[in-house]
Each structure stands twice: as C-alpha cells, then as structure tokens.
Amino acid sequence: MQQRTTRVNASEETIKIGPLGIRFLLTGDDSNGSVSVFEIFVPVGQKLAAPAHKNDAYEEILYGLDGVLTWTVDGSPIEVGPGAGAVHPQRSGAPLR
C-alpha cells in the first residue's frame, strides 16, 4: 500500500499578470490531477484577463474574501463578494467570464 503524504500549500507559486496576482496553493501535480486551488487578487477597477471558457474537466468554485467580482455565466451577471460562493459545474455549456 502506497503511503500518502499530506502537503499544505505545496505549490505557493505566484503569477503576476499586470496588476493581477494569482497564487497557486495546490496544483494538479500536488493532487494527482484531481484539483487545483488558487487565489486571485484583483485590484479595484481591474478586470480578469481570462477569456470566456467552459470547464470540461472539472468544476470551478469561486469564493469571495474581500470586495466583489462580477462573473458572467451564460449572459447573466453573478456577483461574488465576501462570504459568497458560486459553482460553475463541470461540462457546463455556459461560458464563464
């Protein structure tokens, strides 16, 4: 039987895209391809540089810590602020922006 190793914030990799900061806490390599966990820091008035996309391989879970980000799902705005969460299901036909 293979022994499992518990890793906390194994990656701690930060990527800067202009004023945005993305800090990966866990990547697919850390979880045998099952999950990645990251924080996105978006300064007031900035937009995410991510294009509209679908999640064919995993669910995307958003959780607000501070401020409010508005996500557009299938043309409808969804605001995620402190303590709020949203789930964009796997293989959803609705693009997430």
Biopython code that builds the backbone (N, CA, C, O; Angstrom):
import numpy as np
from Bio.PDB.StructureBuilder import StructureBuilder

atoms = [
    (1, "MET", "N", (0.830, -1.169, 0.000)),
    (1, "MET", "CA", (0.000, 0.000, 0.000)),
    (1, "MET", "C", (0.886, 1.247, 0.000)),
    (1, "MET", "O", (1.827, 1.350, 0.786)),
    (2, "GLN", "N", (0.575, 2.189, -0.887)),
    (2, "GLN", "CA", (1.375, 3.407, -1.004)),
    (2, "GLN", "C", (1.012, 4.381, 0.116)),
    (2, "GLN", "O", (-0.163, 4.644, 0.372)),
    (3, "GLN", "N", (2.036, 4.906, 0.771)),
    (3, "GLN", "CA", (1.813, 5.865, 1.852)),
    (3, "GLN", "C", (1.521, 7.243, 1.258)),
    (3, "GLN", "O", (2.202, 7.677, 0.329)),
    (4, "ARG", "N", (0.516, 7.926, 1.789)),
    (4, "ARG", "CA", (0.150, 9.260, 1.325)),
    (4, "ARG", "C", (0.870, 10.303, 2.159)),
    (4, "ARG", "O", (1.085, 10.131, 3.359)),
    (5, "THR", "N", (1.235, 11.383, 1.498)),
    (5, "THR", "CA", (1.893, 12.493, 2.181)),
    (5, "THR", "C", (0.945, 13.676, 2.183)),
    (5, "THR", "O", (0.430, 14.059, 1.134)),
    (6, "THR", "N", (0.711, 14.254, 3.342)),
    (6, "THR", "CA", (-0.126, 15.440, 3.432)),
    (6, "THR", "C", (0.750, 16.656, 3.199)),
    (6, "THR", "O", (1.786, 16.833, 3.839)),
    (7, "ARG", "N", (0.300, 17.504, 2.251)),
    (7, "ARG", "CA", (1.056, 18.708, 1.928)),
    (7, "ARG", "C", (0.138, 19.912, 2.079)),
    (7, "ARG", "O", (-0.978, 19.901, 1.561)),
    (8, "VAL", "N", (0.576, 20.924, 2.763)),
    (8, "VAL", "CA", (-0.193, 22.149, 2.940)),
    (8, "VAL", "C", (0.455, 23.246, 2.107)),
    (8, "VAL", "O", (1.646, 23.523, 2.245)),
    (9, "ASN", "N", (-0.353, 23.876, 1.227)),
    (9, "ASN", "CA", (0.159, 24.928, 0.339)),
    (9, "ASN", "C", (1.451, 24.483, -0.341)),
    (9, "ASN", "O", (2.468, 25.176, -0.313)),
    (10, "ALA", "N", (1.372, 23.323, -0.940)),
    (10, "ALA", "CA", (2.579, 22.714, -1.513)),
    (10, "ALA", "C", (3.215, 23.548, -2.619)),
    (10, "ALA", "O", (4.439, 23.551, -2.749)),
    (11, "SER", "N", (2.436, 24.238, -3.402)),
    (11, "SER", "CA", (2.983, 24.947, -4.551)),
    (11, "SER", "C", (3.469, 26.338, -4.209)),
    (11, "SER", "O", (4.629, 26.675, -4.449)),
    (12, "GLU", "N", (2.570, 27.159, -3.639)),
    (12, "GLU", "CA", (2.919, 28.535, -3.282)),
    (12, "GLU", "C", (3.569, 29.282, -4.458)),
    (12, "GLU", "O", (4.498, 30.066, -4.264)),
    (13, "GLU", "N", (3.078, 29.034, -5.663)),
    (13, "GLU", "CA", (3.587, 29.699, -6.860)),
    (13, "GLU", "C", (2.715, 30.913, -7.151)),
    (13, "GLU", "O", (1.490, 30.797, -7.177)),
    (14, "THR", "N", (3.323, 32.075, -7.369)),
    (14, "THR", "CA", (2.566, 33.283, -7.689)),
    (14, "THR", "C", (2.882, 33.733, -9.107)),
    (14, "THR", "O", (4.042, 33.796, -9.514)),
    (15, "ILE", "N", (1.825, 34.044, -9.849)),
    (15, "ILE", "CA", (1.963, 34.539, -11.214)),
    (15, "ILE", "C", (1.396, 35.944, -11.251)),
    (15, "ILE", "O", (0.287, 36.174, -10.770)),
    (16, "LYS", "N", (2.135, 36.886, -11.811)),
    (16, "LYS", "CA", (1.665, 38.258, -11.967)),
    (16, "LYS", "C", (1.298, 38.479, -13.425)),
    (16, "LYS", "O", (2.075, 38.180, -14.332)),
    (17, "ILE", "N", (0.092, 39.012, -13.635)),
    (17, "ILE", "CA", (-0.357, 39.391, -14.968)),
    (17, "ILE", "C", (-0.787, 40.844, -14.844)),
    (17, "ILE", "O", (-1.915, 41.139, -14.449)),
    (18, "GLY", "N", (0.123, 41.746, -15.184)),
    (18, "GLY", "CA", (-0.147, 43.162, -14.965)),
    (18, "GLY", "C", (-0.407, 43.391, -13.491)),
    (18, "GLY", "O", (0.399, 42.978, -12.657)),
    (19, "PRO", "N", (-1.529, 44.048, -13.140)),
    (19, "PRO", "CA", (-1.825, 44.305, -11.735)),
    (19, "PRO", "C", (-2.464, 43.119, -11.015)),
    (19, "PRO", "O", (-2.667, 43.177, -9.802)),
    (20, "LEU", "N", (-2.785, 42.046, -11.739)),
    (20, "LEU", "CA", (-3.421, 40.877, -11.134)),
    (20, "LEU", "C", (-2.381, 39.952, -10.536)),
    (20, "LEU", "O", (-1.260, 39.860, -11.035)),
    (21, "GLY", "N", (-2.755, 39.270, -9.471)),
    (21, "GLY", "CA", (-1.886, 38.272, -8.865)),
    (21, "GLY", "C", (-2.636, 36.968, -8.697)),
    (21, "GLY", "O", (-3.744, 36.952, -8.160)),
    (22, "ILE", "N", (-2.047, 35.880, -9.146)),
    (22, "ILE", "CA", (-2.641, 34.556, -8.992)),
    (22, "ILE", "C", (-1.662, 33.719, -8.190)),
    (22, "ILE", "O", (-0.529, 33.491, -8.615)),
    (23, "ARG", "N", (-2.111, 33.259, -7.018)),
    (23, "ARG", "CA", (-1.242, 32.457, -6.150)),
    (23, "ARG", "C", (-1.794, 31.045, -6.080)),
    (23, "ARG", "O", (-2.865, 30.809, -5.521)),
    (24, "PHE", "N", (-1.046, 30.104, -6.658)),
    (24, "PHE", "CA", (-1.443, 28.700, -6.629)),
    (24, "PHE", "C", (-1.047, 28.096, -5.293)),
    (24, "PHE", "O", (0.121, 28.138, -4.905)),
    (25, "LEU", "N", (-2.024, 27.535, -4.589)),
    (25, "LEU", "CA", (-1.757, 26.851, -3.330)),
    (25, "LEU", "C", (-1.508, 25.373, -3.582)),
    (25, "LEU", "O", (-0.611, 24.774, -2.988)),
    (26, "LEU", "N", (-2.308, 24.787, -4.470)),
    (26, "LEU", "CA", (-2.139, 23.398, -4.871)),
    (26, "LEU", "C", (-2.376, 23.306, -6.373)),
    (26, "LEU", "O", (-3.261, 23.975, -6.908)),
    (27, "THR", "N", (-1.597, 22.490, -7.044)),
    (27, "THR", "CA", (-1.787, 22.276, -8.480)),
    (27, "THR", "C", (-2.186, 20.823, -8.718)),
    (27, "THR", "O", (-2.219, 20.019, -7.786)),
    (28, "GLY", "N", (-2.488, 20.497, -9.970)),
    (28, "GLY", "CA", (-2.801, 19.118, -10.318)),
    (28, "GLY", "C", (-1.675, 18.165, -9.950)),
    (28, "GLY", "O", (-1.926, 17.013, -9.596)),
    (29, "ASP", "N", (-0.433, 18.639, -10.033)),
    (29, "ASP", "CA", (0.708, 17.804, -9.660)),
    (29, "ASP", "C", (0.694, 17.466, -8.169)),
    (29, "ASP", "O", (1.165, 16.403, -7.765)),
    (30, "ASP", "N", (0.154, 18.373, -7.356)),
    (30, "ASP", "CA", (0.096, 18.151, -5.915)),
    (30, "ASP", "C", (-1.041, 17.210, -5.515)),
    (30, "ASP", "O", (-1.033, 16.656, -4.416)),
    (31, "SER", "N", (-2.027, 17.030, -6.414)),
    (31, "SER", "CA", (-3.240, 16.292, -6.053)),
    (31, "SER", "C", (-3.548, 15.130, -6.990)),
    (31, "SER", "O", (-4.701, 14.714, -7.104)),
    (32, "ASN", "N", (-2.544, 14.614, -7.650)),
    (32, "ASN", "CA", (-2.757, 13.531, -8.626)),
    (32, "ASN", "C", (-3.775, 13.917, -9.689)),
    (32, "ASN", "O", (-4.543, 13.073, -10.152)),
    (33, "GLY", "N", (-3.784, 15.188, -10.077)),
    (33, "GLY", "CA", (-4.642, 15.662, -11.148)),
    (33, "GLY", "C", (-6.094, 15.889, -10.769)),
    (33, "GLY", "O", (-6.925, 16.123, -11.647)),
    (34, "SER", "N", (-6.420, 15.826, -9.484)),
    (34, "SER", "CA", (-7.828, 15.918, -9.097)),
    (34, "SER", "C", (-8.314, 17.332, -8.809)),
    (34, "SER", "O", (-9.512, 17.598, -8.902)),
    (35, "VAL", "N", (-7.400, 18.255, -8.458)),
    (35, "VAL", "CA", (-7.838, 19.593, -8.065)),
    (35, "VAL", "C", (-6.668, 20.570, -8.140)),
    (35, "VAL", "O", (-5.507, 20.187, -7.994)),
    (36, "SER", "N", (-6.999, 21.829, -8.371)),
    (36, "SER", "CA", (-6.026, 22.894, -8.147)),
    (36, "SER", "C", (-6.739, 23.954, -7.328)),
    (36, "SER", "O", (-7.943, 24.161, -7.477)),
    (37, "VAL", "N", (-5.998, 24.619, -6.470)),
    (37, "VAL", "CA", (-6.553, 25.651, -5.596)),
    (37, "VAL", "C", (-5.687, 26.884, -5.746)),
    (37, "VAL", "O", (-4.463, 26.822, -5.624)),
    (38, "PHE", "N", (-6.349, 28.024, -6.018)),
    (38, "PHE", "CA", (-5.575, 29.253, -6.161)),
    (38, "PHE", "C", (-6.376, 30.451, -5.713)),
    (38, "PHE", "O", (-7.606, 30.416, -5.663)),
    (39, "GLU", "N", (-5.663, 31.512, -5.387)),
    (39, "GLU", "CA", (-6.250, 32.797, -5.031)),
    (39, "GLU", "C", (-5.991, 33.758, -6.184)),
    (39, "GLU", "O", (-4.936, 33.719, -6.817)),
    (40, "ILE", "N", (-6.970, 34.619, -6.447)),
    (40, "ILE", "CA", (-6.779, 35.671, -7.448)),
    (40, "ILE", "C", (-6.955, 37.008, -6.743)),
    (40, "ILE", "O", (-7.967, 37.244, -6.083)),
    (41, "PHE", "N", (-5.974, 37.869, -6.886)),
    (41, "PHE", "CA", (-6.039, 39.219, -6.344)),
    (41, "PHE", "C", (-6.325, 40.169, -7.489)),
    (41, "PHE", "O", (-5.518, 40.310, -8.408)),
    (42, "VAL", "N", (-7.472, 40.817, -7.432)),
    (42, "VAL", "CA", (-7.889, 41.726, -8.496)),
    (42, "VAL", "C", (-8.046, 43.119, -7.882)),
    (42, "VAL", "O", (-8.957, 43.337, -7.083)),
    (43, "PRO", "N", (-7.169, 44.069, -8.244)),
    (43, "PRO", "CA", (-7.299, 45.429, -7.708)),
    (43, "PRO", "C", (-8.617, 46.070, -8.158)),
    (43, "PRO", "O", (-9.154, 45.734, -9.214)),
    (44, "VAL", "N", (-9.118, 46.979, -7.355)),
    (44, "VAL", "CA", (-10.362, 47.694, -7.654)),
    (44, "VAL", "C", (-10.297, 48.279, -9.057)),
    (44, "VAL", "O", (-9.299, 48.891, -9.438)),
    (45, "GLY", "N", (-11.369, 48.087, -9.822)),
    (45, "GLY", "CA", (-11.470, 48.655, -11.163)),
    (45, "GLY", "C", (-10.817, 47.835, -12.257)),
    (45, "GLY", "O", (-10.919, 48.192, -13.431)),
    (46, "GLN", "N", (-10.146, 46.741, -11.906)),
    (46, "GLN", "CA", (-9.476, 45.900, -12.905)),
    (46, "GLN", "C", (-10.402, 44.769, -13.337)),
    (46, "GLN", "O", (-11.349, 44.424, -12.629)),
    (47, "LYS", "N", (-10.122, 44.200, -14.500)),
    (47, "LYS", "CA", (-10.848, 43.044, -15.000)),
    (47, "LYS", "C", (-9.888, 41.865, -15.094)),
    (47, "LYS", "O", (-8.682, 42.040, -15.264)),
    (48, "LEU", "N", (-10.443, 40.667, -14.980)),
    (48, "LEU", "CA", (-9.634, 39.468, -15.169)),
    (48, "LEU", "C", (-9.285, 39.331, -16.636)),
    (48, "LEU", "O", (-10.093, 39.648, -17.509)),
    (49, "ALA", "N", (-8.086, 38.860, -16.904)),
    (49, "ALA", "CA", (-7.632, 38.706, -18.279)),
    (49, "ALA", "C", (-8.080, 37.381, -18.897)),
    (49, "ALA", "O", (-7.756, 37.093, -20.049)),
    (50, "ALA", "N", (-8.823, 36.575, -18.137)),
    (50, "ALA", "CA", (-9.229, 35.258, -18.633)),
    (50, "ALA", "C", (-10.313, 35.378, -19.691)),
    (50, "ALA", "O", (-11.269, 36.133, -19.516)),
    (51, "PRO", "N", (-10.176, 34.644, -20.782)),
    (51, "PRO", "CA", (-11.230, 34.650, -21.801)),
    (51, "PRO", "C", (-12.420, 33.803, -21.332)),
    (51, "PRO", "O", (-12.303, 33.020, -20.389)),
    (52, "ALA", "N", (-13.553, 33.970, -21.998)),
    (52, "ALA", "CA", (-14.696, 33.112, -21.711)),
    (52, "ALA", "C", (-14.276, 31.663, -21.933)),
    (52, "ALA", "O", (-13.550, 31.362, -22.880)),
    (53, "HIS", "N", (-14.728, 30.774, -21.066)),
    (53, "HIS", "CA", (-14.324, 29.377, -21.182)),
    (53, "HIS", "C", (-15.369, 28.459, -20.562)),
    (53, "HIS", "O", (-16.238, 28.899, -19.810)),
    (54, "LYS", "N", (-15.265, 27.163, -20.897)),
    (54, "LYS", "CA", (-16.076, 26.118, -20.282)),
    (54, "LYS", "C", (-15.135, 25.235, -19.478)),
    (54, "LYS", "O", (-13.942, 25.153, -19.770)),
    (55, "ASN", "N", (-15.676, 24.584, -18.476)),
    (55, "ASN", "CA", (-14.884, 23.670, -17.664)),
    (55, "ASN", "C", (-15.233, 22.233, -18.035)),
    (55, "ASN", "O", (-16.151, 21.636, -17.472)),
    (56, "ASP", "N", (-14.492, 21.695, -18.983)),
    (56, "ASP", "CA", (-14.761, 20.347, -19.452)),
    (56, "ASP", "C", (-14.194, 19.271, -18.526)),
    (56, "ASP", "O", (-14.663, 18.134, -18.554)),
    (57, "ALA", "N", (-13.197, 19.606, -17.708)),
    (57, "ALA", "CA", (-12.520, 18.583, -16.924)),
    (57, "ALA", "C", (-12.751, 18.703, -15.416)),
    (57, "ALA", "O", (-12.377, 17.801, -14.667)),
    (58, "TYR", "N", (-13.362, 19.799, -14.960)),
    (58, "TYR", "CA", (-13.501, 19.986, -13.520)),
    (58, "TYR", "C", (-14.540, 21.054, -13.220)),
    (58, "TYR", "O", (-14.935, 21.821, -14.098)),
    (59, "GLU", "N", (-14.979, 21.093, -11.965)),
    (59, "GLU", "CA", (-15.850, 22.170, -11.512)),
    (59, "GLU", "C", (-14.982, 23.341, -11.083)),
    (59, "GLU", "O", (-13.863, 23.154, -10.607)),
    (60, "GLU", "N", (-15.495, 24.526, -11.251)),
    (60, "GLU", "CA", (-14.794, 25.720, -10.791)),
    (60, "GLU", "C", (-15.615, 26.306, -9.652)),
    (60, "GLU", "O", (-16.801, 26.593, -9.816)),
    (61, "ILE", "N", (-14.986, 26.482, -8.508)),
    (61, "ILE", "CA", (-15.653, 27.006, -7.328)),
    (61, "ILE", "C", (-15.031, 28.352, -6.989)),
    (61, "ILE", "O", (-13.813, 28.474, -6.858)),
    (62, "LEU", "N", (-15.880, 29.353, -6.849)),
    (62, "LEU", "CA", (-15.431, 30.708, -6.539)),
    (62, "LEU", "C", (-15.881, 31.043, -5.124)),
    (62, "LEU", "O", (-16.997, 30.705, -4.728)),
    (63, "TYR", "N", (-15.014, 31.709, -4.360)),
    (63, "TYR", "CA", (-15.371, 32.126, -3.010)),
    (63, "TYR", "C", (-14.801, 33.515, -2.777)),
    (63, "TYR", "O", (-13.606, 33.742, -2.966)),
    (64, "GLY", "N", (-15.652, 34.441, -2.367)),
    (64, "GLY", "CA", (-15.216, 35.819, -2.153)),
    (64, "GLY", "C", (-14.647, 36.039, -0.768)),
    (64, "GLY", "O", (-15.217, 35.588, 0.226)),
    (65, "LEU", "N", (-13.523, 36.731, -0.704)),
    (65, "LEU", "CA", (-12.913, 37.090, 0.577)),
    (65, "LEU", "C", (-13.057, 38.584, 0.873)),
    (65, "LEU", "O", (-13.315, 38.976, 2.011)),
    (66, "ASP", "N", (-12.889, 39.408, -0.158)),
    (66, "ASP", "CA", (-12.921, 40.850, 0.029)),
    (66, "ASP", "C", (-13.340, 41.490, -1.287)),
    (66, "ASP", "O", (-12.926, 41.038, -2.354)),
    (67, "GLY", "N", (-14.149, 42.528, -1.222)),
    (67, "GLY", "CA", (-14.612, 43.177, -2.444)),
    (67, "GLY", "C", (-15.647, 42.318, -3.155)),
    (67, "GLY", "O", (-16.127, 41.327, -2.605)),
    (68, "VAL", "N", (-15.987, 42.702, -4.374)),
    (68, "VAL", "CA", (-16.986, 41.975, -5.159)),
    (68, "VAL", "C", (-16.482, 41.829, -6.587)),
    (68, "VAL", "O", (-16.052, 42.807, -7.199)),
    (69, "LEU", "N", (-16.533, 40.617, -7.119)),
    (69, "LEU", "CA", (-16.249, 40.371, -8.531)),
    (69, "LEU", "C", (-17.545, 39.922, -9.186)),
    (69, "LEU", "O", (-18.298, 39.132, -8.617)),
    (70, "THR", "N", (-17.798, 40.428, -10.376)),
    (70, "THR", "CA", (-18.981, 40.023, -11.128)),
    (70, "THR", "C", (-18.550, 39.070, -12.226)),
    (70, "THR", "O", (-17.736, 39.422, -13.080)),
    (71, "TRP", "N", (-19.095, 37.869, -12.202)),
    (71, "TRP", "CA", (-18.821, 36.839, -13.190)),
    (71, "TRP", "C", (-20.035, 36.756, -14.095)),
    (71, "TRP", "O", (-21.165, 36.882, -13.622)),
    (72, "THR", "N", (-19.829, 36.550, -15.374)),
    (72, "THR", "CA", (-20.929, 36.408, -16.313)),
    (72, "THR", "C", (-21.032, 34.949, -16.721)),
    (72, "THR", "O", (-20.097, 34.391, -17.294)),
    (73, "VAL", "N", (-22.176, 34.327, -16.423)),
    (73, "VAL", "CA", (-22.406, 32.927, -16.754)),
    (73, "VAL", "C", (-23.629, 32.871, -17.652)),
    (73, "VAL", "O", (-24.730, 33.245, -17.248)),
    (74, "ASP", "N", (-23.424, 32.400, -18.869)),
    (74, "ASP", "CA", (-24.498, 32.288, -19.855)),
    (74, "ASP", "C", (-25.253, 33.610, -20.005)),
    (74, "ASP", "O", (-26.479, 33.631, -20.109)),
    (75, "GLY", "N", (-24.496, 34.712, -20.014)),
    (75, "GLY", "CA", (-25.069, 36.032, -20.216)),
    (75, "GLY", "C", (-25.646, 36.692, -18.979)),
    (75, "GLY", "O", (-26.071, 37.846, -19.043)),
    (76, "SER", "N", (-25.672, 35.987, -17.847)),
    (76, "SER", "CA", (-26.218, 36.549, -16.619)),
    (76, "SER", "C", (-25.107, 36.910, -15.641)),
    (76, "SER", "O", (-24.232, 36.085, -15.380)),
    (77, "PRO", "N", (-25.122, 38.138, -15.087)),
    (77, "PRO", "CA", (-24.096, 38.520, -14.107)),
    (77, "PRO", "C", (-24.351, 37.872, -12.750)),
    (77, "PRO", "O", (-25.491, 37.802, -12.289)),
    (78, "ILE", "N", (-23.294, 37.406, -12.125)),
    (78, "ILE", "CA", (-23.351, 36.822, -10.781)),
    (78, "ILE", "C", (-22.290, 37.533, -9.951)),
    (78, "ILE", "O", (-21.106, 37.482, -10.283)),
    (79, "GLU", "N", (-22.704, 38.190, -8.880)),
    (79, "GLU", "CA", (-21.756, 38.879, -8.005)),
    (79, "GLU", "C", (-21.323, 37.945, -6.884)),
    (79, "GLU", "O", (-22.148, 37.320, -6.219)),
    (80, "VAL", "N", (-20.007, 37.865, -6.690)),
    (80, "VAL", "CA", (-19.443, 37.053, -5.620)),
    (80, "VAL", "C", (-18.639, 38.000, -4.736)),
    (80, "VAL", "O", (-17.639, 38.575, -5.165)),
    (81, "GLY", "N", (-19.095, 38.152, -3.491)),
    (81, "GLY", "CA", (-18.443, 39.037, -2.532)),
    (81, "GLY", "C", (-18.030, 38.260, -1.296)),
    (81, "GLY", "O", (-18.068, 37.029, -1.297)),
    (82, "PRO", "N", (-17.636, 38.962, -0.241)),
    (82, "PRO", "CA", (-17.170, 38.297, 0.978)),
    (82, "PRO", "C", (-18.182, 37.293, 1.530)),
    (82, "PRO", "O", (-19.339, 37.629, 1.780)),
    (83, "GLY", "N", (-17.729, 36.073, 1.712)),
    (83, "GLY", "CA", (-18.566, 35.022, 2.260)),
    (83, "GLY", "C", (-19.514, 34.376, 1.261)),
    (83, "GLY", "O", (-20.221, 33.432, 1.615)),
    (84, "ALA", "N", (-19.548, 34.857, 0.021)),
    (84, "ALA", "CA", (-20.417, 34.277, -1.005)),
    (84, "ALA", "C", (-19.618, 33.297, -1.854)),
    (84, "ALA", "O", (-18.398, 33.400, -1.977)),
    (85, "GLY", "N", (-20.325, 32.364, -2.424)),
    (85, "GLY", "CA", (-19.672, 31.390, -3.281)),
    (85, "GLY", "C", (-20.514, 31.094, -4.505)),
    (85, "GLY", "O", (-21.716, 31.361, -4.525)),
    (86, "ALA", "N", (-19.883, 30.544, -5.519)),
    (86, "ALA", "CA", (-20.569, 30.142, -6.738)),
    (86, "ALA", "C", (-19.845, 28.925, -7.292)),
    (86, "ALA", "O", (-18.629, 28.797, -7.152)),
    (87, "VAL", "N", (-20.597, 28.036, -7.920)),
    (87, "VAL", "CA", (-20.027, 26.838, -8.539)),
    (87, "VAL", "C", (-20.370, 26.860, -10.012)),
    (87, "VAL", "O", (-21.529, 27.033, -10.389)),
    (88, "HIS", "N", (-19.356, 26.685, -10.845)),
    (88, "HIS", "CA", (-19.551, 26.556, -12.289)),
    (88, "HIS", "C", (-19.320, 25.083, -12.606)),
    (88, "HIS", "O", (-18.175, 24.633, -12.609)),
    (89, "PRO", "N", (-20.393, 24.313, -12.875)),
    (89, "PRO", "CA", (-20.282, 22.868, -12.994)),
    (89, "PRO", "C", (-19.395, 22.395, -14.144)),
    (89, "PRO", "O", (-19.214, 23.084, -15.148)),
    (90, "GLN", "N", (-18.857, 21.208, -13.958)),
    (90, "GLN", "CA", (-18.077, 20.527, -14.995)),
    (90, "GLN", "C", (-18.957, 20.298, -16.209)),
    (90, "GLN", "O", (-20.139, 19.981, -16.075)),
    (91, "ARG", "N", (-18.382, 20.459, -17.400)),
    (91, "ARG", "CA", (-19.044, 20.213, -18.674)),
    (91, "ARG", "C", (-20.282, 21.069, -18.880)),
    (91, "ARG", "O", (-21.199, 20.684, -19.605)),
    (92, "SER", "N", (-20.305, 22.216, -18.247)),
    (92, "SER", "CA", (-21.418, 23.133, -18.456)),
    (92, "SER", "C", (-21.283, 23.763, -19.823)),
    (92, "SER", "O", (-20.170, 24.055, -20.263)),
    (93, "GLY", "N", (-22.379, 23.974, -20.492)),
    (93, "GLY", "CA", (-22.346, 24.630, -21.784)),
    (93, "GLY", "C", (-22.240, 26.127, -21.666)),
    (93, "GLY", "O", (-21.977, 26.803, -22.661)),
    (94, "ALA", "N", (-22.437, 26.672, -20.473)),
    (94, "ALA", "CA", (-22.417, 28.121, -20.273)),
    (94, "ALA", "C", (-20.987, 28.601, -20.075)),
    (94, "ALA", "O", (-20.301, 28.115, -19.176)),
    (95, "PRO", "N", (-20.522, 29.536, -20.886)),
    (95, "PRO", "CA", (-19.166, 30.040, -20.683)),
    (95, "PRO", "C", (-19.078, 30.919, -19.454)),
    (95, "PRO", "O", (-20.028, 31.625, -19.118)),
    (96, "LEU", "N", (-17.935, 30.878, -18.779)),
    (96, "LEU", "CA", (-17.666, 31.675, -17.592)),
    (96, "LEU", "C", (-16.694, 32.774, -17.970)),
    (96, "LEU", "O", (-15.678, 32.499, -18.608)),
    (97, "ARG", "N", (-16.979, 34.019, -17.591)),
    (97, "ARG", "CA", (-16.072, 35.143, -17.832)),
    (97, "ARG", "C", (-15.766, 35.818, -16.528)),
    (97, "ARG", "O", (-15.017, 36.794, -16.499)),
]
sb = StructureBuilder()
sb.init_structure("model")
sb.init_model(0)
sb.init_chain("A")
sb.init_seg("    ")
for serial, (resi, resn, name, xyz) in enumerate(atoms, 1):
    if name == "N":
        sb.init_residue(resn, " ", resi, " ")
    sb.init_atom(name, np.array(xyz, "f"), 0.0, 1.0, " ", f" {name:<3s}", serial, name[0])
structure = sb.get_structure()
